[in-house]
């Protein structure tokens, strides 16, 4: 079997539950259905609930938009997830993440800015070691407060779920997006 074949493309026919889930997501700020939500349609109730978490994170969360994108790119790089990287790469740049920091994340290296580096340290350490050392935690709290740390970790968990779903489904990246090397 080819390893680049999309295992879960958009269904040819939708069930009533899938149709309702599609209607709900397209009526919100996303305006459409793509990426992880295509394979997640196999479980429409789960897709609806997950996308609402993501909607809160991206469109109404406590982290600044540039920081959300740093977390997303860090997770995408950790999971080698091409769709998430290609989709969020231009968003990160548009939200003000410096190009050199985006490239550092792509190389699995620590970004340079203090605030972005503190967030990257938190998420990278948690992903690699499954815990956060006291100095890393204290630095993150000093920049983002406890609420921001919880939001960053929850954001990483949400995007980890999406990365795992898309890696399982072999969801192809969007056309023309930045490639993940």
N, C-alpha and C positions, 0 to 999 in steps of 0.2 A: 504494500500500500504506500502511496506517495505521502511523504511527510508534510508537504505544503498544501494539501487539499483541505479546504474548509469543511469540517465535519458537520457543522450545524448552520447552514445558510438560512436565510429567511424562509419560513415554511411556505410551501406552495398554496396551502389552504389553511386558514386560521380557524380555530375553535372559537366559540362565543367568548370564553374566558380570555383567550389570546387577543381577540379583537378589542375587548374592553380594556385590556392592559395597554395595547397599542394606542387606543384613543386617549387613555389617561396620560401616558408619557408625552404624546404629541401635543396635548393641550397645555402642558407645562412649559417651563423656560427652555427645555431642550429642543422643543419644536419638532422632533423627529426621533426615529429609532435607528440606532446603528451600533457598531462595536459590540460591547458585552451584552447589550440588551437583546440582540438577535438570538444568541444561544440561550439566554435566560428566559426567552419566550416559552421554552419547553416547560417552565414552571411559572405561569403567569402571575400567581399571587406573590411568589418570592420575588420575581422581577419587579413588581409594583412596589413592594416594601423596600427592596434594596435601592431602587432608583430614587425613592423618597429620602433615604439616608444621604445618597449622593447629592440630591437637590439641596438638602440642608447644608451639606459641606461646601458645595461650590457656589451656591447662590444665597446663602444666608448664615453661614457659619461665623465663628469668632476669629478664625485666622484670616489675616490679610490675604488677598487673592494671590499675590506673588508667592507667599509661603505655602499655600495649598498646592500650587504648581511645583514647588520644590519637592514637596512630599510625593506628589504623583510621579514626577520624573525619577526620584530616588527609588520608589517601589518598582516602576517600570524597568529601570536598569537592573535592579536586584533580580527580578523575575525574567529578564530578557524578553519583555513583552512588547512586540513591535507595534501593535495597534495603539496601545496607550502612549508609547513614546511618540509616535508619529502624530497622533491627535493632539497631545498636550505640549509638544515642543513649541509650536508657534504661539500657543496660548501663554506659555511661560514667558516667552520673549515679549509678547504684547502686554503682559501684566507687570513687566519691569524687572524680570530676573535677568541679570547681566549675562550676555552671551558667553563670557568666559566661565561663569559659574555653571551654565547649562552644559558646556563642553566638559568641564571638570566632572560633573555627575556622569556624563556619558562614558568617561574614562574610569569611572569608579574611584574618583579622587575627591578629596575634600574641597568644597568651594572656598573662595577667599574672603568674602564679606562676613563680619562677625555674626550678624543676625542669621544669615543663611547658613553659615557654617555650624552654628549652634543647633539649628533645626536638623541639618543633615547629620550631624554627630548623633543626635538623639535617635533618629529613624534608622540610620545605618547600623549603629551599635545594637539596637533592639533586633533588627533583622538578622545580623550576623551572630550575635551571642545569646539571643532570646532573653536578654535582661538589659538594664540600664544602670551603669555605675553611678555612685553618688555624685562625683564631680560633673558628669555629663548631665544628670538630672538637675543639679543645682544651677548649672549654667543655663539650661533650657528654661527653668522656672524664672530665673532672673530676667530673661528676655521676654517670655510669653505668659508668665503666671501659670498657676496650676491649671486653670481652665484651658489655656492655650496648649499646654502639654497634653492634656487629655484629648483635646480636639486634634492635635497632630497625630497622636497614636491611633485614634479612631479613624482618621483619614487614611493612615497607612493600612489599617485593617480592612477598610472598605475597598481601597484600590488593590490590595493583595487578593481579596476575594475576586474582584473583576479580572485581575491578571491570571489567576488560577483557572477561572472559567474560560477565558479566551485561549489560554495555552492548551487546555483540554480540547476545546472546540477547533483549535487551529484557525482562529479568526484572523483573516488577512488584514494588514494595515490599510488605512485609507490611501487612495491614489494620490501620489505626489507628496506625501508626507516625508518628514525627515526620517531617514533610515537609522535604525539602531544597529551599530556594528558589534 
